[in-house]
Amino acid sequence: MLVDYENKELTQRYQLMAQTIIPRPIAWIVTQDEQGLLNIAPFSYFMGLSSEPATMIVSIAHKSDGSQKDTLKNIRQMKKCTICMVDEAHLEAMHFSSKELASHESEATVFDIETKKLVDGFPPMVSGVPSAFFCEFYQEIELKGSQNVPLIVEIKAQFIDDTIISDKENITLDYAPLARVGKSYALLGKNITPPSMK
């Protein structure tokens, strides 16, 4: 079957992409507004972009009423965010934090998400996650006609739990962050050794 995207509605295109571009890692993004109120929200249109400069890209949609999400507003204003990788132990809290809240409400309070301040000048990380990236706003990309806003952020520091790191900063097989697979979540449970190259 060949699908012509020009003849598909936005929701149809999203469903096709979300169920076939898999797995998609989840960026659990922590931001703060000017008053210091925490916002914690998950995004699965997210990926590493470059190691020079060390950057990642995340696509942030708008709220159901068309207004900008607090994550987008906070990054535009404060120029900082902390991106946490989510493990299975945090699945429920991460999933609940996708619920739209009023701007004066914090997911940290509503869903009892514990955070830990680690790097000065950046929002805190979620306590207990296996890895977190402390990032500065780098660039916003305009997608004409889109409700999504792709943001490039530059990694300034990274937390890695000692239990998943071995010698020479190699990450062990114990590192198993959650990913989005279609409408569900998954862990990457099987590693395949690459073939030998002559």
C-alpha positions in Angstrom: 0.0 0.0 0.0 1.3 3.5 -0.9 0.0 6.3 1.3 -0.3 9.8 -0.2 0.1 12.1 2.7 -1.4 15.0 0.8 -4.8 13.2 1.0 -4.5 12.4 4.7 -5.9 14.5 7.5 -3.5 15.7 10.3 -4.7 13.0 12.7 -4.3 10.3 10.1 -0.7 11.4 9.3 0.1 11.5 13.0 -1.2 8.0 13.6 0.7 6.6 10.6 3.9 8.3 11.7 3.6 7.5 15.4 3.0 3.8 14.7 5.8 3.3 12.2 8.6 5.6 13.3 9.4 3.5 16.3 10.7 3.3 19.0 10.6 7.0 19.9 12.5 7.9 23.1 10.6 10.1 25.6 11.9 13.5 26.6 10.5 14.1 30.1 11.1 17.9 30.1 11.4 19.9 33.3 11.1 23.7 32.9 10.4 26.6 35.2 8.5 29.8 34.7 9.7 33.3 35.9 8.2 32.6 39.3 10.0 29.3 39.6 6.9 27.1 39.1 7.9 23.7 37.8 6.4 22.1 34.7 7.1 18.5 33.9 5.8 17.1 30.6 6.7 14.2 28.3 7.3 14.5 24.5 8.0 11.6 22.1 8.9 13.6 19.0 12.4 13.8 20.3 15.9 12.7 19.2 19.6 13.4 19.5 20.7 15.7 16.6 24.4 16.3 16.7 27.5 15.8 19.0 29.2 19.0 17.7 27.5 21.1 19.0 25.9 18.6 21.4 22.3 19.1 20.6 18.9 17.4 20.7 15.6 18.3 19.0 12.1 18.1 20.4 8.9 19.0 18.7 6.3 20.6 21.0 2.7 20.8 20.0 0.2 23.4 21.3 -2.5 22.8 23.9 -5.9 21.6 22.8 -7.2 25.2 22.9 -4.4 26.3 20.5 -2.4 28.1 23.2 1.3 27.3 23.6 2.2 24.6 26.1 3.9 25.7 29.3 7.1 23.8 28.3 7.4 25.9 25.1 6.6 29.1 26.9 9.1 28.4 29.6 11.9 27.5 27.3 11.3 30.6 25.1 11.3 32.8 28.2 14.0 31.2 30.5 16.1 29.5 27.8 16.8 26.4 29.9 15.3 23.0 30.4 16.3 19.6 31.9 15.5 16.5 29.8 15.1 13.3 31.8 15.1 9.8 30.3 12.3 7.8 31.8 12.7 4.3 33.2 10.0 1.8 34.0 9.8 2.9 37.6 8.6 6.3 36.5 6.1 5.1 33.9 3.0 6.0 35.8 4.1 9.5 36.8 5.4 10.2 33.3 2.1 9.1 31.7 0.0 11.1 34.2 2.1 14.2 33.6 0.9 14.3 30.0 -2.4 15.5 31.2 -3.1 19.2 30.5 -3.1 21.3 33.6 -3.7 25.0 34.2 -0.6 27.1 33.9 -0.6 27.8 37.7 -0.5 24.1 38.5 2.7 22.0 38.7 2.9 18.4 37.7 5.4 18.0 40.5 2.7 18.8 43.0 -0.4 17.3 41.3 1.3 14.0 40.6 3.7 13.9 43.5 6.8 13.9 41.2 10.0 14.3 43.3 12.8 16.4 41.9 16.4 17.1 42.8 18.4 20.2 42.1 21.8 19.2 40.6 23.2 21.9 38.3 23.0 25.6 39.2 21.1 27.7 36.7 19.0 24.8 35.3 15.7 23.3 36.4 15.9 20.3 38.7 15.9 16.8 37.4 13.3 14.1 38.3 14.7 12.1 41.2 15.7 8.6 40.4 15.8 8.7 36.6 18.8 7.0 35.0 20.0 10.0 33.0 19.2 13.7 32.6 20.5 16.4 30.2 20.8 20.0 31.3 20.1 22.1 28.2 20.1 25.6 26.9 17.8 26.9 24.1 19.8 26.8 20.9 17.4 27.4 18.0 13.7 27.4 17.1 12.6 26.0 13.7 9.6 27.3 11.9 7.4 24.7 10.2 5.0 26.7 8.1 1.4 25.8 8.7 2.2 23.6 11.6 1.0 23.6 15.2 4.2 22.0 16.2 7.3 24.0 17.2 10.6 22.1 16.8 13.2 23.4 19.3 16.9 22.6 19.3 18.5 22.6 22.7 22.2 22.3 23.5 23.4 19.9 26.1 25.6 21.7 28.7 25.8 18.8 31.3 24.5 15.3 31.7 23.7 13.2 34.8 24.2 9.4 34.4 23.4 7.1 37.3 26.5 5.3 38.5 24.7 1.9 38.3 24.5 2.1 34.5 28.0 3.3 33.7 31.0 1.0 33.4 34.7 1.8 32.7 35.6 4.5 30.2 32.1 6.0 30.4 30.4 3.1 28.6 26.8 2.6 29.3 25.8 -0.9 30.5 23.0 -3.1 29.3 21.1 -2.1 32.4 20.2 1.2 30.8 16.6 0.7 29.6 14.7 3.9 29.1 11.1 3.9 28.0 10.1 4.6 24.4 6.8 5.3 22.7 5.7 2.5 20.2 2.5 3.6 18.6 0.0 4.3 21.4 1.9 2.1 23.8 5.2 2.2 25.7 8.1 -0.2 25.4 11.5 -1.1 26.8 14.2 -2.1 24.4 14.7 -5.7 25.7 17.0 -7.3 23.1 20.4 -6.4 22.0 21.7 -7.7 18.7 25.5 -7.9 18.0 26.3 -6.2 14.7 27.8 -8.4 12.0 31.6 -8.3 11.5 32.7 -5.9 8.8 35.6 -6.9 6.6 
